[in-house]
Amino acid sequence: MQTPIERLTTNLNRAIVGKQDAIRLVLVALLSGGHALLEDVPGVGKTLLAKALAKSIDGQFQRIQCTPDLLASDLTGTNIWNPREGKFEFLAGPVFANILLADEINRSTPRTQSALLEVMEEAQVTIDGACHVVAQPFFVIATQNPVEYQGTFPLPEAQLDRFALSFSLGYPSMDEELQMLQRLQAGSPLEQLQPCLSLSEVKALQQKCTEVQVEIPLQQYMLALVRATREHHDISLGVSPRGSVTLQRAVQAFAFLEGRDYAIPDDVKALAPAVLGHRMISTGGHNARAVVENLLQTIAIP
């Protein structure tokens, strides 16, 4: 099963210069059945990474440019009256796709943001009492600018908890930025990307990830880390049980990407900041991700 992964990684590298860690994390989110939140300043390639992933998979892709006037029904869809049939018909919204890009998600209002809660967790939308199931696989990749607050609405904790991973790309190195300029002389490489992975292959990869073995001592290590966030004096809200489950699924996907059918403590250490950091509320201006990294240094490894 590594051949499809290699094809997908190679395809993404055609559009993204460097950023191997970011590519690996977004693949972990996809293969673990979760969703990804990219937080970084404008212009570092968040949307480009999302589009490159969407073009690499032979499925339906939808993009939402979030704005304050975006309505919940603009995402999920609505019932409209059909005068010929004499009844209401459901008009599906952009969430009915395999890959959904919610660009600048924190520019939409809380009511619109909450419209994504059900579909991200249960892969379905309920409108006027009727349940509409989205296609599988279903993957949401959202972006937001963490340093610009004018005209934005911070994501509520319940919304953040639906994202399996949250991470940033950061600025490229000098060599990477030079390589980027050389590539872009002849136009955007994104236009040349072709699908290299089918939806059935994505489902098969997701299933393979669930078969990765996580031994009880490693599960106890993850729980010790999660429970420590609930008792830490710099944290007012620790990681929920959903976070524990998500961490295990992400660790399985990471181990699979590393070519193993078993997980190790290093997998947990590599993923914990991205999986747990955004699920916590810190006090006194402390950085939640830094708290996780500190806990990784203090909790004994099995």
N, C-alpha and C positions, 0 to 999 in steps of 0.2 A: 504493500500500500504506500510505500515511500515514493514511488514514481509519480503518482498524481500530486503529491506534496511538492516534489521537485519541479514539476511543470508549473504549478501555481506560483511558487517562489520565484522562479526564473521570469515568469511573466510580470510579476510585480516589480522586479528589479529593473525591467526595461523602462518603467515609468518613474520609479523612485530611486534616487541616487543615495546610496548608503542606507541608513535607518533600518539596519537589519533587526535591531531589537524591537522597533515599532512594528515591523512586518510580522515578526514572530508573535508578538502580543495580540495583534489583530487576528491572526490565524488561531491562536489559542481561544479567543472569544468565539470565533466562528465554529470551531470544531467541538467546543464544550457545550454548544447549544445556547450560549448567552449572547450578550450584546456589548458593544464597545462605545466608550465615551472618550473622545479626543479633546483634550484641553490644552490650548496653546495660543500664542499670539498669531495674528494674521500673517499669511504668506509663507508658512513653513511647510506646507504640503498636506494639511489635514484632509481637505476635500479631494486633493489629487490621489491620496492613498485610498480613500473610500471609493472614488470612481474607478481606479485601477482594479480594485478587488471586484467591483460590480461587473466590469467588462471582462474579467477573467473567468467568470462563472456564467454558464449558459442558462441563465434564468431571467426572470423579470426584475427590472430595476426601476425604482422610483426615487425622485429627489424632491425634498420639501425645503424651500427657502423660508425659514421661520421669521415671521414679522409680528409686531404687536396686534395687527388686525386679523391675523390668521384665526379661524374658528375651528372648534373641535370637529365639526362636520366636514371641514375641508380636509381633515386627515382620514377620518373613519368612513365617510360617506353618509348618505342620507336617503330617506324614502321620498320619491317624487311621484306625483299623480300622473297616471297614464290615461288620458281621456278615451283612447281607442278601446283599451281593455277594461276601463271602468274600475281600476284598482291602483293601489300604490305599488311601485316597483323600487327595488333597492339599487341605488347607484353607488357602486363601490368607490371608496377613496383610495389615495395612494398607499395606504398601509397594506393593501392587498397586493403585495409583491414579495419576491424572495429576498431581495436586499433593499432596504430602505435607508436613504441618507437624509437625516434631519440636520440640515446645515444651520449653525448658529441657533441651537435649540433654546438657549436662554433668552432669546429675543421674543419668543412666543409667551403668551400670558399663562398663568398657572392653570386656568381652566383648560386651555389647549394642551398644555404639557400633560395634564392628568388623563387626557384622552388616550395617551399611549400606554397607560399603566396596564390595562387589561390585556391589550394585544401583545405587549412585551412579555408578560408573565404567562398568559394562557393561550396565546396564538389565536385569539378570537375577538370579535367585536359584537357587542350587544346593542342593538338599536331598536327602539320601540318594542322591547320584549323579545325580539327575534335574535338568535345567535348566528353569526356568520363567521366561519372558520377561515383563517388565512392559509395560503399554500405553504408547504414545507419543502425545503428548509426556509426558515424565516429569520432574518438577521438585521438588526437595527444598528447602524453606526452613526453616532451623533457627534457634532463638533460644537465647541463653544470657546469664546475668548475670555480667559479668566482675569484679564487686567482691565477690561473696559466694562463699566457698570452702568453708564448712562443709557437709559432705554432698554435695560435688561431685567429679567426676573429670575433670581437664583432658583435652581432646581430644588424642589422639596426633597427631604430625606427619603420618602417613599419612592420617589422617582429615581434617585441616585442608586437605591438598593436594587433596582431592576437591571442595572448595568453590571455585567460580570467583571469588566476591567475598565479602569480609567487611567489614562497615561498621556504624556506629552511627547512630541517629536523632538523639540529643541532645534537650535540652529545647526546647520551643517558645518563641517570642518572646511578649511580653506581648500583642500584638494577636492572635497565633495562638491563644493559650490562651483569650483572651476569646471569640474566634469559636467555639472548641471548646465552651465552656460554653453559648453561645447555641444551637448545634446540638443539644446533648444535652438541652435542656429537654424536647423532645417525644419522647425516646427515642433509641435507638441508630440512626444512619443505616445501619449495616451490615445491619439487617433489611430495608431497602428496596432493597438492591442486587439487580440482576437480571443474568444472564449477557449480556455484550455481545460476546463473541468465541467462536467455535467452535473445536474442536480442529483442524479442517482449516485454519482461518485462522492458528492459532498455528504449525502446521507450515510453511505457506506463508511466513510472516514469518521463521521460522528459516532457511528455504532462501534467501530474499532476502538475509539477512545474510551468508551465505557467499559471495555474489556481489560483495560490496563489495571493491574493489581495494585491496590493500596493496602499495605499491611497495617495491622492494628496499632503497633507502636508509632507509625507515621500518622495515623488518624489521631492518636492521643496527643502527638506533638502539635498538630494543627489546632486541636481543641484547646490545648494549653495556651497557644498564641491568641486564639479568638477570645477565650475567657479572660485573659489578662487585659485585653482592651476594655472590658466591662468594669474592671476594678482599678484601672489606672487613674491616678489623681489629676492628670491633665486631660482626661477624656470624660465628657458629660454623658455621651451616648456611645456605647460600644457596639461591636459588630453583632448583628442578629444571627439567629440560626440559619437564615437563608444565606448569609455570608459564609458560614461553615460549609454548607453544601456546595456553594459556588466555588469555594476555594478547592475542594476536593476534585470537582469536575475540571477545573482549570489545570490542576496539577496532573490529572490524567492526560489531558490534551497536550500539555507541555512535554510530558514523558514520551508520549507517542511521537511528537515532532522530533524528539531527540533520538528516535529509533529504538525505544525500549518498550517492553510490555509490563514494566513495573515502575513505580514511582520511588524517588529517593528524597531525603531532606533538602538537598540542593534545589530541587524543583520548587519546594515550598518557599525557600528563601528567595528564589528568583521572582516569584509571582506575588508574594504576600503584599508588598507595598501597592502594587497596581490593583489587586483584588480587594484589599481591606481598607486602604487609605481613605477612599471617598465614602465609605459607609459609616464613618465616625464623626462625631461633633466634638471638637476640642474646646478647651477653656483657656482664657488668658492669652489668646493669640498664638498658642502653640500649633505647630504643624502636625497634623494627624499622621501623615506619611512618615515623618521623622520619628514619631512615637513607635510606629510599626517596626521601623528599621532598628530602633533601640531595643525593642523587645526581642527581635531576632538575635541580638547579640547576648541577651541575658538568659533566654529560655534554653534549657539543656536540649541538645540534639540526641535523638534516640540512636 
